[in-house]
Amino acid sequence: MLRSPKGYSLVESVTALSLLLLILTSFLPLLLYVKQQERLLSDRRLIQSELHDELLYFIHHSSKPLPASYERIIQKRSVTFSITKERDYMKGCVEWDNVNQNTETFCLYGKEDEPKWIHPSRKSP
C-alpha cells in the first residue's frame, strides 16, 4: 500500500477509521435491538408461566369468589391478573406493559376438575 517511511498514510488511516465507525454504527443498534427483544421474550415467558401457575391454583385449591383480579410485581413490572369463569372453563388473563412500552395481554383457559366419585359397588384401590 501507500506507506510513508514514518508509518501509514493519511488515506489509509482515514479509511480504517471510517470502516470502524461504519461497523460500530451498524452493529451497535442491532445488538441493542436484539437484547431488547431477548428481554421482551424472557418477560413474556415468565409472566405466562406465572399465569399458568395461578390458574392451576384457582382450579384446584382456591375457594376465592370469581371474578378475581389482583396485581403483582414480576421482573420489576406491574402485572394484572384476572381470573373469571366462562361456561365450563376458567379463564385467566394477564396484562402488563412490556419493554417497548406496549400493553400486552395473554389469556389461558382451564377446565375445572369434576369430583371423582367411587361407585358404591367398587372398592377404592
C-alpha positions in Angstrom: 0.0 0.0 0.0 1.0 3.6 0.2 3.3 3.7 3.0 5.4 6.6 4.1 8.7 5.9 5.8 7.2 7.1 9.0 4.1 4.8 9.1 0.7 4.6 7.4 -0.5 7.3 5.1 -3.4 9.6 5.9 -5.6 7.9 3.3 -5.2 4.5 4.9 -5.8 5.9 8.4 -9.0 7.7 7.3 -10.2 4.6 5.5 -9.6 2.4 8.6 -11.3 4.9 10.8 -14.4 5.2 8.5 -14.7 1.4 8.4 -14.5 1.1 12.1 -17.2 3.8 12.5 -19.4 2.1 9.9 -19.2 -1.2 11.8 -19.9 0.5 15.1 -22.9 2.5 13.8 -24.3 -0.6 12.1 -23.9 -3.3 14.7 -24.4 -1.4 18.0 -28.0 -0.5 17.3 -28.6 -4.0 16.0 -27.1 -5.5 19.2 -29.2 -3.2 21.4 -32.4 -4.3 19.5 -31.6 -8.0 19.9 -31.0 -7.5 23.6 -34.3 -5.6 23.9 -36.2 -8.4 22.1 -34.5 -11.0 24.2 -35.7 -9.2 27.4 -39.2 -9.0 25.9 -39.4 -12.7 25.2 -37.9 -13.6 28.6 -40.5 -11.4 30.4 -43.3 -12.8 28.3 -42.3 -16.4 29.0 -42.0 -15.8 32.8 -45.4 -13.9 33.0 -47.2 -16.6 31.0 -45.7 -19.3 33.3 -46.9 -17.3 36.4 -50.4 -17.1 34.8 -50.3 -20.9 34.3 -49.4 -21.5 37.9 -52.1 -19.1 39.2 -54.8 -20.6 37.0 -53.9 -24.1 38.2 -54.1 -22.8 41.8 -57.6 -21.4 41.2 -58.8 -24.6 39.5 -57.5 -27.0 42.2 -57.2 -25.2 45.5 -58.8 -21.8 45.6 -62.2 -21.1 47.2 -62.0 -17.3 46.4 -65.0 -15.9 44.7 -64.8 -15.2 40.9 -64.1 -13.0 39.1 -60.8 -12.2 40.9 -58.4 -9.5 39.9 -55.1 -8.6 41.5 -51.8 -7.1 40.8 -48.2 -8.5 41.3 -44.7 -7.3 40.5 -42.8 -9.6 38.2 -39.3 -8.6 36.9 -39.9 -5.0 38.0 -43.2 -4.9 36.0 -46.7 -4.4 37.3 -48.7 -7.4 36.1 -52.5 -7.5 36.5 -54.0 -11.0 36.8 -57.7 -11.6 36.3 -59.5 -14.9 36.7 -63.0 -15.4 35.5 -65.4 -18.2 34.8 -66.7 -18.7 31.3 -69.2 -21.5 30.9 -67.4 -24.7 32.0 -63.9 -23.1 31.8 -61.9 -20.8 34.0 -60.2 -18.0 32.1 -57.0 -16.5 33.4 -55.6 -13.3 31.8 -52.6 -11.2 32.5 -51.9 -7.6 31.3 -48.6 -5.7 31.5 -46.5 -3.1 29.8 -43.6 -4.6 28.0 -40.1 -3.3 27.3 -41.4 -1.4 24.3 -44.0 0.3 26.5 -46.8 -1.5 24.7 -49.6 -3.2 26.7 -49.7 -6.9 26.3 -52.5 -9.3 27.2 -52.3 -13.0 27.3 -55.1 -15.5 28.4 -55.2 -19.2 29.2 -58.2 -21.4 29.7 -58.5 -24.3 32.1 -61.3 -26.8 32.8 -62.3 -27.4 36.4 -61.9 -30.9 37.6 -65.1 -32.7 38.3 -65.1 -34.6 41.6 -64.3 -38.3 41.0 -66.8 -40.5 42.8 -66.2 -44.1 43.6 -69.0 -46.3 42.6 -70.6 -47.9 45.7 -70.2 -51.4 44.3 -66.5 -51.0 43.7 -63.8 -50.7 46.3 -61.3 -48.0 46.2 -57.7 -49.1 45.2 
